[in-house]
């Protein structure tokens, strides 16, 4: 994934940036692409477009505006201002390409390859009730 800010690479106009911020977009991942649905429309099912992510940058969109205009469309900019969506799409692409799922420790924000067993992180909890990771992996059971 590119280290540069995607928004600065797209360099949208103020009009496009405003629309990307205030329109009610819903995002979903599909085969390493992002489906952007504009819930602001009366018929949002007719306003859903697939955006391609390449090297951490939304590079193209199937919407008419992106195909006709020189600048990035509001759908691409809407993704660029939401780095977690780009990160999720990039992780999905890596998995689709045969990569190993990366896991993020929410307490330390460190990423692991997923090959090693994660630390449970339950040392600060009561001994009477295990953490979810210990239950999920079978280390402990939920007490009755």
C-alpha positions as CSV (number, residue, x, y, z in Angstrom):
1,X,0.0,0.0,0.0
2,X,1.3,3.4,-0.9
3,X,2.4,5.7,2.0
4,X,1.1,8.9,0.4
5,X,-2.2,10.4,1.3
6,X,-4.7,9.2,-1.3
7,X,-6.7,12.5,-1.0
8,X,-3.7,14.6,-2.0
9,X,-3.0,12.3,-4.9
10,X,-6.6,12.7,-6.2
11,X,-6.6,16.4,-5.6
12,X,-10.4,16.9,-5.8
13,X,-12.2,20.2,-6.3
14,X,-13.8,21.7,-3.2
15,X,-17.2,20.8,-4.7
16,X,-16.4,17.1,-5.1
17,X,-14.8,17.0,-1.6
18,X,-17.9,18.5,0.0
19,X,-20.2,16.0,-1.7
20,X,-17.9,13.1,-0.7
21,X,-18.2,14.3,2.9
22,X,-21.9,15.0,3.2
23,X,-23.6,12.4,1.0
24,X,-24.8,9.3,2.8
25,X,-22.5,6.7,1.3
26,X,-22.6,3.0,2.3
27,X,-19.5,1.0,1.6
28,X,-19.0,-2.8,1.2
29,X,-16.1,-4.9,0.0
30,X,-16.4,-7.2,-2.9
31,X,-13.5,-9.1,-4.4
32,X,-10.9,-6.5,-3.4
33,X,-13.1,-3.7,-4.8
34,X,-15.3,-1.3,-2.8
35,X,-19.0,-0.9,-3.7
36,X,-20.2,2.6,-2.9
37,X,-23.9,3.0,-2.5
38,X,-25.3,6.5,-2.3
39,X,-28.1,6.3,0.3
40,X,-28.9,10.0,-0.3
41,X,-30.9,9.1,-3.4
42,X,-34.6,8.0,-3.4
43,X,-33.5,4.9,-5.2
44,X,-30.0,4.0,-3.9
45,X,-30.0,0.6,-5.6
46,X,-29.5,2.5,-8.9
47,X,-26.7,4.6,-7.4
48,X,-24.2,1.9,-6.5
49,X,-20.8,1.8,-8.2
50,X,-17.7,-0.3,-8.0
51,X,-14.4,1.5,-7.2
52,X,-11.1,-0.1,-7.9
53,X,-8.3,0.2,-5.3
54,X,-4.7,-0.1,-6.6
55,X,-1.7,0.4,-4.3
56,X,-3.8,2.1,-1.7
57,X,-5.4,4.6,-4.1
58,X,-9.0,4.6,-5.5
59,X,-8.1,4.6,-9.2
60,X,-11.4,4.2,-11.0
61,X,-15.1,4.1,-10.6
62,X,-17.9,2.7,-12.8
63,X,-20.0,5.9,-12.3
64,X,-20.7,8.1,-15.3
65,X,-19.0,11.1,-13.7
66,X,-15.7,9.3,-13.3
67,X,-15.8,8.0,-16.8
68,X,-16.5,11.5,-18.3
69,X,-14.7,14.0,-16.0
70,X,-10.9,14.4,-15.7
71,X,-11.0,14.7,-11.9
72,X,-11.8,11.9,-9.5
73,X,-15.5,11.4,-8.8
74,X,-17.2,11.8,-5.4
75,X,-17.2,8.0,-4.8
76,X,-13.4,7.7,-5.2
77,X,-12.9,10.8,-3.0
78,X,-15.4,9.4,-0.5
79,X,-13.1,6.3,-0.1
80,X,-9.9,8.4,0.0
81,X,-11.2,10.4,3.0
82,X,-11.8,7.1,4.9
83,X,-8.4,5.3,5.2
84,X,-10.0,2.3,7.0
85,X,-11.9,1.4,3.9
86,X,-8.7,1.5,1.8
87,X,-6.9,-0.5,4.4
88,X,-9.7,-3.1,4.4
89,X,-9.8,-3.4,0.7
90,X,-6.0,-3.7,0.5
91,X,-6.1,-6.5,3.1
92,X,-8.9,-8.3,1.1
93,X,-6.8,-8.0,-2.0
94,X,-3.8,-9.5,-0.3
95,X,-5.9,-12.4,0.9
96,X,-7.5,-12.9,-2.5
97,X,-3.9,-13.0,-4.0
98,X,-3.0,-15.8,-1.6
99,X,-1.6,-13.7,1.2
100,X,-2.0,-14.5,4.9
101,X,-4.6,-12.7,6.9
102,X,-3.1,-9.9,9.1
103,X,-4.4,-9.5,12.5
104,X,-4.3,-6.2,14.5
105,X,-4.0,-6.1,18.2
106,X,-6.6,-3.5,19.3
107,X,-4.6,-2.6,22.5
108,X,-1.2,-2.1,20.9
109,X,-2.2,-1.5,17.2
110,X,0.5,-4.0,16.2
111,X,-0.1,-6.1,13.1
112,X,0.8,-9.8,13.0
113,X,0.7,-12.2,10.1
114,X,-1.9,-14.4,11.8
115,X,0.5,-17.4,11.8
116,X,1.3,-17.2,15.5
117,X,-1.3,-17.5,18.2
118,X,-2.4,-14.1,19.5
119,X,-1.7,-13.1,23.1
120,X,-5.0,-13.3,25.0
121,X,-4.6,-9.9,26.7
122,X,-6.7,-11.0,29.6
123,X,-4.1,-10.5,32.4
124,X,-6.0,-7.4,33.6
125,X,-9.4,-9.2,33.8
126,X,-10.9,-11.1,36.7
127,X,-9.8,-14.7,37.0
128,X,-13.5,-15.6,37.3
129,X,-14.3,-14.7,33.7
130,X,-12.0,-15.3,30.7
131,X,-11.5,-12.9,27.8
132,X,-13.1,-13.6,24.4
133,X,-9.9,-14.7,22.8
134,X,-9.4,-17.4,25.4
135,X,-12.9,-18.6,24.9
136,X,-12.7,-18.4,21.1
137,X,-9.5,-20.4,20.9
138,X,-10.5,-23.0,23.5
139,X,-8.0,-22.0,26.2
140,X,-10.9,-21.4,28.7
141,X,-14.6,-21.9,28.9
142,X,-17.2,-19.5,30.0
143,X,-18.2,-20.3,33.6
144,X,-21.7,-21.3,34.3
